[in-house]
């Protein structure tokens, strides 16, 4: 894969959209991520997309997981 080129006239260390990451880190949350500290650590590690494991949560348990993730963010 070829490296993207820096926009002409952009000083090093300045905002350059061509240098933004093109990867989204996703995470499946389940019982091991119940603690707000664990969810915060996952966010700090770079996760930006969360999938709720519906098998573990069941229909009634999905809303609390959404609330947990939002609270940690």
N, C-alpha and C positions, 0 to 999 in steps of 0.2 A: 504494500500500500504506500502510495506516495505521500510525503509530508505536505501538509497545507502550508502555503506561503503566507508570510506576514504581510498585511496590507502596507503598501508603500507609504512612508511618512509616519508610521506608527512607532513611537518611541518604545524601547523595551520597558516592560513593567506597567504599561498603560493598558486600558481596556481595549481589547481587540476581539470582536465576535468570532473571527476565524480561529481563535485559539481556545474557544470554550469547549468543554468536554462534550462528546457526542454519545456518551454512554449513560444509561439510567440503571441504577442499582435497585433491584427489587428484593423484597423480603417477604416470606410467608410467615405470618404471626400465628402462634398457637400457645399452648400452656406454658412453654418455656419463656415466653416473652411477656408474661402477665405483669411483671414488676415495671413501674414507671421508669426506674433506673435502667433496666435492660432496654426498654424502648428508646430512651434517650441515647444510650450508647450506640444502638443500631443507627439512629439518625445521625449522630456525630461521626459514625463510620462512613456515612455517605448514602444510606438508603433513602430513596425518594418515592418509591412506589411500594405500597403494602398490599399484600393479598391475605385475606382472612381465611384461615382454614375452616371452612364451613362444616366439615365432618366432625371436628372437635367442638365447635361452638354450637352447632345446631341453629335452627331458624331464629329462635328467641335470643340466642347468645351473640348474634352478630352486632347488634346496635351497641352493646357495652364495649366491644372491641373497637368499633369506630370511635367511640368517645375516648377510649384509652390512648389511641394513636393521636387523635387531635390534641388531647391534653399534653402529651409528651412533646408534640411539635410546638 
